[in-house]
Amino acid sequence: MTTNRIFHLLLIFTLLLTVAGCKSEGKRQVVKIGYMLCNSEKETTERFLPLTRYLSDKTGVDFEMVPVDTNDFDKRFKNGEFTFTHTNSILYVILREHHGVELVASEKRGKFGSRTAGTIIARKGSGIEKLADIKGKRMAFGPMLAPTGYLAEYDLMLAAGINPENDLGHYTIPSGSFKHEKLIYGVLYGQYDVAAAPILDIENMTREGKIAADDLVILAQSVPIPYCTFATAKGTDPALVKKVKDALMSLKPSDTAEVDGERLKVLKAAWIDGYEELLDSDFNPIREMAKRVNMPPYQKY
């Protein structure tokens, strides 16, 4: 074999290695987002898969969504199953306390924007007209890790000198999915005397015609507290975090993403109005509530 031929073969081999290396280096990074289950895994996937695809399109990273049960979220994050988190505000506080997660952007939805409130409701005409009237009554709460379906209402009762453990006739948490709607309907149709209801769910059900504005009496309402939020693991690449934050903050109602060959409007699919940046200190009212109610991450046994 001549020297020139050997040289040409070596050159071809080097070029092949270079091309192979470029393809390897050109593979997109895969990053997982843990989404707290809302009413069901199916609903959560339908709502947030377009948003996940949108983030992939905007950042050049292949984001994958991981639906996560609320009660498993802390453990699965600790196990490293996902880098970014999409949770309600009490879960953010728990993850911040336990693992140092960092805020990215918070959702806006309804008349309070990036915040919402908890209420204690009764059916109009039931004879229950003020908070003191709930003593001895049957009450329903939302999930225990629901900031405006359990935490805020429990705190309201304690502030009014009502101990839910001793002063109610009975309280329960409805089983299955769609708990917030179940407890509102439960009050409306007499299964419960009073219930802990997020103001956002009352607002949405009224707008959708499921209930009428004068069906219910609001006995007490909490201060507005942050709604759902994106956060990320401590130490995540700052450049990636900035890309994600910029993509969320710039979302417009007209922005779309492709899912199964169909272009879907991202904000409409997710049932949200947009995003804004909050400070960690904005979550302090939730921290104070959790301490008073003896809830995670501050519970004392």
N, C-alpha and C positions, 0 to 999 in steps of 0.2 A: 504494500500500500504506500502510495507516494505521500510526501510531506504535505502537499497541497490538499490531498483528499482527507488526510487525518485532520488538518486544520478546519476544513469545511464541515466535517462531521462533528468536531468539537463545538464549532460555532452554532450548528443546528441544535445540538444537545443543550447548549447554554440558553439559546432562545426559547426552547421548549420549557426549561426550568423556570425561566423568567415569566413566561405566559402563565404557567401553572401557579406560580407565586402570586401573580397579580390577581388571578381568579380567587385564590384563597383569601388574599387581603381584601378583595372586593366584596366578600360576603357581608351582608348586613348584620349588625348586632341584634341579638334577640333579648328583649327585656320584658319581664312579666309585671302586670298590674293586678293586685288583689282587689277585687270589688266586693264590698259587703253586700250580701244578699238583701234585697229589699223585701218584696212579697214572695218571690219564688226565684229559682235559678233561671227558669225560662224568661220571666219578665225582666230580670236583671240583665241577661244576655241580650235580649232584644233592645233594651234601652241603651246599653253602653257599648255594644259591639261597633256601631257606626262611629262613636267617639274614639274608640281604640284604633280603628282603621284611619280615622282622620289624623290622629297623633303620629301614626306610622308614616303617613303621606307627608306630613309637615316636617318631621324630624329626621327622616332617613333611617329610622330604627324600626325593626319589626317588633311592635308591641303585641303581647299576647295577654288576653284577659283570663283571670282565674277567679271564678265565683267562689266566695268564701262565706260560710255560716258565721254569723255575728259572734257566737260563743267560742268559735275555734280561731278567730282572727289573730289574737295575740300569740297563741302557740304556733300557728302556721307561719306568721311573720318571723318569729324567733328562729324557726327552722330554716329560714332563708328561701321560702318558696316563691317569693315575689319581692320586687324592689320598690315599686311605687304602690301606694295604697289609696283607695277611694272608700271613705267611711263616713259615718255620722260623727258628730263633734265629741261625744263622750269616748268613742273608740280612739279618736285622734289623741285625746288627753291621756288615755291609758298607754297608747303606743309611744307617746312623747315621754311619759314618765318612765316606762320600762326600757325603751330602746333608743330614745333620743331622735325620733323621726323629725323631719323638718317640713314645714308648710310649703306648699307649692301654690295652690290657688283654691278659692272657695266658691261654691256654686251660688247663683242667685235664682230664686224661684218665689213667685208670689209677691204679695204687697210688702213684705218685710225684706225683700232682696236676699242678701246672704245670711239673713237671720230668720228665725221663726220663734214661736212661743208655745208653751203648753197651757192647756185650759182644763178646768174641771167643769163638766156639763151635766145638765139634767134636762128632762123633757119638759117643755113648756106646759103648764097646767097640772103638773104632778104635785104641786104643793111645796116643792123644794125650790126656794127662791134665794137663799143666801147660803154661804159656806157652812155656817153653824148648823144648818138643817141636815147635813149629811151624816151626822152621828147616828149610829144604829142602822144605817142604810147599806144596801148591797152595791158594791162598787167594782168596776172593771178597769184594770190598767193595761197599757200596751206592753210590749216586751221590756224586760228589766233593763236592757242596755239601750233603751230608746230615750234620748235626752228630753224630748217634749211629749213622750207618751208614758213616762214613768217618773224619771228623776225630777223634772220641774214640778210636777203635780204633788209628788210626795213632799217636796220641799215647801210648797205652798201650804200644805196641810199642817206641817210641823210649825210653820211660822204663825199659823192661826191658832195654835194650841191644840190641834187635833192629832192624836197618835193613831195612824192607820192600823197598827197592830192591836190596839185596845178599843178604839172608839167606833170603828165600823162594825156593822152587823156581820159582814162577810166581804172579802174581796178576792178577785180572781184575775187571771190573765187568759184570754181566749186561746184555744189551741189552734194549730194550723197556721196557714198564711193569711195575709190581708187582715192582720189583727186590728189595726187602727179603724178600718171600715167596720169590722165586726162589732167593736165596742160602741161606735156611734149608732149603728143600727140597733144594737142591743138596748141602748137607752131609749131610742125612738120607739121601739116596740115592746118595752117593758120587761126585758130580760134582766136588766140592771136598773137601779135607781139613779146612779151617777156613774160617770166614767172620766178617765184621763184621756183627753183628745188633743192631738197637735192642731193648732189653729190652721196650719196649712191644709190638713185633710178636710177640715170643716169648710175651708175656702174652696177647695177643689170639688168636693161633693156638692156644694151649693151651686157652683158654676156649671157642673155637669147635670144638674137637675135631679140628683139622687136624693137630696133633702131640700127643704125650704129654709130660708133664712130665719123664719120665726118658729121653726120646729123645736129649737133648743134654747135653753137659758145658760149663759156662761156665768158660773158662780165665782170663778177666780181665773186670773190669767197671769202667767209669769212674765218677767222681763224678757225681751227678745234675746236669744242666744244664737251663736253660729249654727248654720245648717251643715250640709255635707261638704267634705273637703278632700282635696288631693294632698298627699304628703309623700315623702320619700325617705328611704333609709339614710341614716347618717353616713357621710362619706361617699355618697353617689357623685359621679362625675359632674362638677358644677356646670360644664358646658351643656351636658345633656339636660340637667335640671332647668337651665335657662331656656333651652329649646322647647321643652314641654310647657313651661310657664308661659312663654311668649305665644305658643300655639293656642293654649287655653284662653289667655286674655284677649286674643284677637278674634276669637270665634264670633261669627256673625250668623244671623238667622238663615242667610242664603247659603252657608257653607254645607257641602255635602261630602259623603264618603260612599264607596261602593261596597255593598254586602250582597253576595250571591248574585252578582250581575245587575243589581239594582242600585241606583243612586238615591240615597236617603239624606234628608236634612238632619244634620247632627244634633242641633239643639232641640228640634221638635221630637226626634226619637228619644232623647234622654229626658224629656219633660222639664227642661231647665231654660232659664232666660239668658244665661251667660255666666261669666266668672269675674271675680275680683280678688285682689290681694288683701288678706287680713294679717294682723300681727298675732304672735302667740299670746300676747297679753289680752287679746279680744276673747280668749277662751277662759279667762280667769273666773267669770261668773259661773261657768260650769264646774270649775274646780271647787269653788266655794260651796256650790250645791252638793257636789259629791261628798265633800267632807261632812257637811251637816247631815246628809242622809245615810252616811256610813256605806258608801258605794265605792267600787274600784275606780281608781287605783289607790284609794286612801282608806279602804275599809279596815276597821279594827275589830277583831273577833273577841 
